[in-house]
Each structure stands twice: as C-alpha cells, then as structure tokens.
Amino acid sequence: MHMKPLIQLIASATASIAFATSVIAAPAPAANEAPDVLIKRISADVIDAVKADKDIQAGNRSKIMDLVNVKILPYVDSEKMTAQAAGRFWRQATPEQQKRLSEEFRTLLVYTYAGALSQIKNETVEFKPMRSDPADTEVEVRSQVNVTRGEPITLNYRLSKTPQSWKIYDVNVLGAWLVETYKSTFTSEINKNGIDGLIKRLADRNQQLAAKPLKAPK
C-alpha cells in the first residue's frame, strides 16, 4: 500500500489551507452555520495562525500536532471517512476492528495535516459559489489555492451535517477525492491480509511518520 506518495500529494496541495478552526480563541460554531461560511472562516484562521507562529513555520512537531488535534480534527468526521474508505469491508469488521481502524486512520490524517501546516507560506484561497439547498445534509464547498508559483490548486470539500455542526468527510485535491484514493489501497491490503492486516499496515506507517521530523521547506 503506497501511502507515502499520497501523503506527500495531500500535504503539498493542502499546504495553504489545511482544515482548522480557532476553537480556543472563538466559541464553537452553531449547528446552523453554513458549510461554506465554516470553511472560509477556518481557512483564514489556520493561515493566520501558522503565519503568526515562527515555531510552526520552523517545523516544531509539538506545536504542529497540537494545532492539528485542537483546531483541525474537531471538524473532520474521521469515522465516516474511514467507513467510506473501507467500503463493504467496514460492515464485515467487528466493532473492535472498526474502532482500531478509525483510530489508526485518524492518526494518519493527523500526520498528513501536520505536514501540510508546516509548509504554509504566502498562499491565498479563492472560493467558488456554493450550489446547495437549505434542506441538504451533504454539500460540496469548492475552492482553489492560489500559489506564488504555478497553477492554482483545486481544493474541494464534502461536508455532512451533524447535530453539532457541519463536518468534513472528504477532500478533493487536484481532481482526486481522498476517500476514493484510500479506498483502492484499503481494498488491496484487505484482500491480501484481511482487516487486521490493514490495521497493522496503518499502525506501521504511523510509527514511521512519528519517527520522521517535520521539516519546513528551505
């Protein structure tokens, strides 16, 4: 399962935006906060937070991981993301396997976002008009990241409405949906080594990432 190229892709493409919100500095959003408003607010917040912290820019692991856990994960539905990536195998997994798989996938996402946050520079985000109905419980928020050099990067979000707030459950980077990308690698690994094999592969990958320093670009 080749996860490293995928992580690098997501990290580089989400470097300018990541998923964050100022949970400490501001109250939690109301459940009726529009999804596009939520994404716009948290996008601006994370960029400002990273640009204001020289330690994060320098790759300080502790600060970056804290930022991810506090400001990003509360707005990512990692269980739904895991279930969709596992596909039909999710229903075949035991509750304990589902729990462990979600935990390892969540940890992998933490490292993915941490790598992105450490690389934010001078990017700006442009949002497209959202097409949705007030009754919708799942929507897509479309944006593009304008970088200093090169073509703009497509970065779209799928969100679902929960009793607490809207939550991100999938991301499209450069035309590729994250869940679909992981789905093929998950299926391949499960077919070869079963669900426990996938859990072990994710755990091994997370251990490798934990030992690797987060380096800011030169």
C-alpha positions as CSV (number, residue, x, y, z in Angstrom):
1,M,0.0,0.0,0.0
2,H,1.8,3.1,-1.2
3,M,0.7,5.8,1.2
4,K,3.8,8.0,1.2
5,P,3.1,9.5,-2.3
6,L,-0.5,10.1,-1.3
7,I,0.6,11.8,1.9
8,Q,3.0,14.0,0.0
9,L,0.3,14.9,-2.5
10,I,-2.2,15.9,0.1
11,A,0.4,17.7,2.2
12,S,1.7,19.8,-0.7
13,A,-1.7,20.6,-2.1
14,T,-3.3,21.4,1.2
15,A,-0.2,23.4,2.4
16,S,-2.0,26.7,2.0
17,I,-5.3,25.8,3.8
18,A,-5.4,22.6,5.8
19,F,-8.5,22.1,8.0
20,A,-8.6,24.2,11.1
21,T,-10.6,26.4,13.3
22,S,-9.9,28.7,16.2
23,V,-11.6,26.5,18.8
24,I,-9.7,28.1,21.7
25,A,-10.0,31.8,20.5
26,A,-13.6,31.6,19.5
27,P,-16.8,29.8,20.5
28,A,-17.7,26.6,18.7
29,P,-19.9,27.4,15.7
30,A,-23.6,27.0,15.8
31,A,-25.1,23.9,14.2
32,N,-26.8,26.2,11.7
33,E,-23.6,27.9,10.5
34,A,-23.5,27.5,6.7
35,P,-20.8,25.0,5.5
36,D,-19.2,27.5,3.1
37,V,-19.0,30.1,5.9
38,L,-17.4,27.5,8.2
39,I,-14.8,26.5,5.6
40,K,-14.0,30.1,4.7
41,R,-13.6,31.0,8.4
42,I,-11.4,28.1,9.3
43,S,-9.3,28.5,6.2
44,A,-8.5,32.1,7.0
45,D,-7.9,31.2,10.7
46,V,-5.4,28.5,10.0
47,I,-3.4,30.5,7.6
48,D,-3.2,33.4,10.0
49,A,-2.3,31.1,12.9
50,V,0.6,29.4,11.1
51,K,2.0,32.6,9.7
52,A,2.0,34.2,13.1
53,D,3.9,31.3,14.7
54,K,7.6,31.0,13.8
55,D,7.9,27.7,15.7
56,I,5.3,26.1,13.4
57,Q,7.0,27.5,10.4
58,A,10.2,26.0,11.5
59,G,8.6,22.6,11.9
60,N,8.1,22.4,15.7
61,R,6.4,19.0,16.0
62,S,4.7,19.6,19.3
63,K,3.1,22.8,18.3
64,I,2.0,21.5,14.9
65,M,0.5,18.4,16.4
66,D,-1.3,20.4,19.0
67,L,-2.7,22.7,16.2
68,V,-3.9,19.7,14.3
69,N,-5.6,18.0,17.2
70,V,-7.2,21.1,18.6
71,K,-8.1,23.1,15.5
72,I,-8.5,20.5,12.7
73,L,-9.8,17.2,13.9
74,P,-13.0,18.6,15.6
75,Y,-14.2,19.5,12.1
76,V,-13.3,16.2,10.4
77,D,-15.6,13.2,10.6
78,S,-12.8,10.7,10.6
79,E,-15.1,7.7,11.4
80,K,-17.3,8.4,8.3
81,M,-14.2,8.9,6.3
82,T,-12.8,5.6,7.4
83,A,-16.1,3.8,6.8
84,Q,-16.3,5.1,3.3
85,A,-12.7,4.3,2.5
86,A,-13.1,0.7,3.8
87,G,-16.3,0.3,1.8
88,R,-18.1,-3.0,2.1
89,F,-15.4,-4.3,4.4
90,W,-16.5,-1.8,7.1
91,R,-19.7,-3.8,7.6
92,Q,-17.7,-7.0,7.9
93,A,-15.4,-5.7,10.5
94,T,-16.1,-6.3,14.2
95,P,-16.7,-3.2,16.4
96,E,-13.2,-3.5,17.8
97,Q,-11.7,-3.7,14.4
98,Q,-13.8,-0.6,13.3
99,K,-12.5,1.2,16.4
100,R,-8.9,0.4,15.8
101,L,-9.1,1.1,12.1
102,S,-10.7,4.5,12.7
103,E,-8.0,5.3,15.3
104,E,-5.1,4.5,13.0
105,F,-6.6,6.3,10.0
106,R,-7.3,9.3,12.2
107,T,-3.6,9.3,13.3
108,L,-2.6,9.1,9.7
109,L,-4.7,12.1,8.9
110,V,-3.0,14.0,11.8
111,Y,0.4,13.4,10.3
112,T,-0.9,14.3,6.8
113,Y,-2.3,17.6,8.1
114,A,0.8,18.3,10.2
115,G,3.0,18.0,7.1
116,A,0.7,20.5,5.3
117,L,0.7,23.0,8.1
118,S,4.5,23.1,8.4
119,Q,4.6,24.3,4.7
120,I,2.2,27.3,4.6
121,K,3.8,30.3,3.0
122,N,2.1,33.1,1.1
123,E,-0.9,31.2,-0.5
124,T,-4.4,32.7,-0.8
125,V,-7.7,30.9,-1.1
126,E,-10.5,31.7,-3.5
127,F,-13.9,30.2,-3.0
128,K,-16.4,29.3,-5.7
129,P,-20.2,29.9,-5.3
130,M,-21.8,27.0,-3.4
131,R,-24.7,25.3,-5.1
132,S,-27.0,23.7,-2.5
133,D,-30.5,23.7,-1.0
134,P,-31.1,24.7,2.7
135,A,-32.5,21.2,3.3
136,D,-29.4,19.4,2.1
137,T,-27.5,17.4,4.7
138,E,-24.5,16.8,2.4
139,V,-22.8,19.5,0.4
140,E,-19.6,20.3,-1.5
141,V,-17.6,23.5,-1.0
142,R,-15.3,24.3,-3.9
143,S,-12.2,26.4,-3.7
144,Q,-8.8,26.9,-5.3
145,V,-5.5,27.7,-3.7
146,N,-3.5,30.5,-5.5
147,V,0.2,29.8,-5.1
148,T,3.1,32.1,-5.6
149,R,4.4,29.9,-8.5
150,G,2.5,27.6,-10.7
151,E,-1.1,26.9,-11.5
152,P,-3.9,27.3,-8.9
153,I,-4.6,24.1,-6.9
154,T,-8.2,22.7,-6.8
155,L,-9.3,22.0,-3.3
156,N,-12.9,21.0,-2.7
157,Y,-14.6,19.7,0.4
158,R,-17.5,17.4,1.1
159,L,-19.3,18.0,4.3
160,S,-22.2,16.4,6.1
161,K,-24.5,18.0,8.7
162,T,-24.3,16.6,12.2
163,P,-26.3,17.7,15.3
164,Q,-23.2,19.7,16.4
165,S,-22.1,21.3,13.1
166,W,-21.1,20.6,9.6
167,K,-18.1,18.2,9.3
168,I,-15.6,17.5,6.5
169,Y,-15.7,13.8,5.4
170,D,-13.8,14.0,2.1
171,V,-11.4,16.3,0.2
172,N,-10.7,16.7,-3.5
173,V,-7.1,17.7,-4.3
174,L,-6.2,18.2,-7.9
175,G,-9.3,16.3,-9.0
176,A,-8.7,13.2,-6.8
177,W,-11.1,12.6,-3.8
178,L,-9.2,11.5,-0.7
179,V,-11.6,8.7,0.2
180,E,-11.6,7.2,-3.2
181,T,-7.8,7.2,-3.3
182,Y,-7.6,5.4,0.0
183,K,-10.4,3.0,-0.9
184,S,-8.3,1.3,-3.6
185,T,-5.3,0.9,-1.2
186,F,-7.6,-0.3,1.6
187,T,-9.2,-2.8,-0.7
188,S,-5.9,-4.1,-1.9
189,E,-4.5,-4.6,1.5
190,I,-7.6,-6.2,3.0
191,N,-7.8,-8.6,0.1
192,K,-4.2,-9.7,0.7
193,N,-4.0,-9.6,4.5
194,G,-7.5,-9.0,5.9
195,I,-8.8,-6.1,8.1
196,D,-6.2,-6.8,10.8
197,G,-3.5,-6.6,8.1
198,L,-4.7,-3.2,7.1
199,I,-4.8,-2.0,10.7
200,K,-1.2,-3.3,11.1
201,R,-0.1,-1.6,7.9
202,L,-1.6,1.7,9.0
203,A,0.0,1.4,12.5
204,D,3.4,0.6,11.0
205,R,3.1,3.6,8.7
206,N,2.2,5.9,11.6
207,Q,5.2,4.7,13.6
208,Q,7.4,5.6,10.7
209,L,5.9,9.0,10.5
210,A,6.2,9.5,14.2
211,A,9.9,9.0,13.9
212,K,10.3,11.3,11.0
213,P,10.9,15.0,11.8
214,L,8.6,17.6,10.3
215,K,10.8,19.9,8.3
216,A,9.8,23.3,7.0
217,P,10.9,23.9,3.4
218,K,14.1,25.8,2.8
